[in-house]
Amino acid sequence: MRLSRRTAFEREPNELSVSLARAALAGRELVDLTETNPTRAGLADATLHELLADPRAATYAPEPCGTIDARRAVARYYQARGAVVDEQRIVLSASTSESYSWLFKLLCDPGDAVLVPAPSYPLLPYLAELSSVRLAPYPLVRAEHWRIDLAELERTLDREPRVRAIVLVHPGNPTGSFTRRDEAARLGELCCERALTLVVDEVFADYAHGPLAPDRLPTFASFTGAPCFVMSGLSKVALAPHLKLGWILCADEVSEEARARLELVADSFLSVATPVQVALPDIFERTEGLQARVRARVAENLGALDRALAAVGAACPVRRLAVDGGWYALVEVPRTRSDDAWVLRTIDEASAIVHPGYFFDVAERGTLVVSLLPEPRGFALAVARAVRLWCELPG
Ligand SMILES: Cc1ncc(COP(=O)(O)O)c(C=O)c1O
């Protein structure tokens, strides 16, 4: 049987999964500090799925971009964030992952490339490969709070004539950094000069850790500097990855031709289920309370991490990087061993699971990634053990 090259992904279990399987066999209880599934972190609304039982969902009346009522509900979501959005410019999908794949198909021919930030979300290489698109990374400068290295980005554009789009993850995953207004403006200019499109992943945009600094852009929903698609979805906005609904907003400069072609892509799949579309206005009614709980959880866990670091004292060789938002913290540990060795020791000696930075394409060694979503008591105990281990202190 002949199979496509684009699905020939590496599937060998890595050292981390081998070690986790071993710990499970030995019956060890580990605290999972990589948990970001809200339905497992006690943060989702356990009755949300009841909204899917509306009898109106018994009739199938497919609409390529989604029902008008559901799209209006998404438009109101943006209105509440200060962006006036025409519901006709919203296209529903089953998830943000699907939105990426539709936009890659809309913008790229096989072999074309898109620019993506590094560090970034680890699923992007798979989504790109499945659409026969190449990724060209542009660096975020860690020492400057993840400022986009615009000079390097331009050099990559000079080298790569087949780039079609620039992807922004806003705020970044796992960096938690919101794009600066001056960066957005320059990217808009570059897109115009070179006929490129901005593709902005805003799944974490509702999770700023406090008031945003004035130099940061809250959302690209009203962006007018260049053609721009904004993606988000219920998995983060409503803590409901199980409901499978995402959306693409075609911002003002997206042409009617592009919008019509995107509609055709959506029409080829018709992938959004009717019940979730019918329920969407009611789902949005609940998001504020749900998001408030998440923000409180993230603040509490971040506080616990900071207290664990402070408890070690001034000579603590471990440091938490500053974040503007999102669900992750990045921790700098001594570079006395590899990231994998730190992760394996954290499992063995602190009974906690963390991710190595390179999973997210963090260039610098000695970076671990911790989710801020886990249940707080377990989080505080596990993170205190882990911090002592990373500082080479006795547990
Ligand atoms: C930055 C980012 N974008 C997109 C996604 C995928 O979202 P969805 O569940 O809507 O496919 C995730 C999931 O964790 C993510 O972290």
The ligand as an ORCA input file, in Angstrom:
! r2SCAN-3c Opt
* xyz 0 1
  C      -2.036     28.550     20.185
  C      -3.062     27.504     19.868
  N      -3.722     27.585     18.713
  C      -4.665     26.681     18.385
  C      -4.982     25.630     19.219
  C      -6.012     24.633     18.779
  O      -7.269     25.035     19.161
  P      -8.547     24.195     18.760
  O      -8.855     23.301     19.923
  O      -9.619     25.226     18.539
  O      -8.216     23.429     17.538
  C      -4.314     25.505     20.435
  C      -4.612     24.404     21.335
  O      -4.050     24.244     22.403
  C      -3.316     26.470     20.761
  O      -2.621     26.396     21.914
*
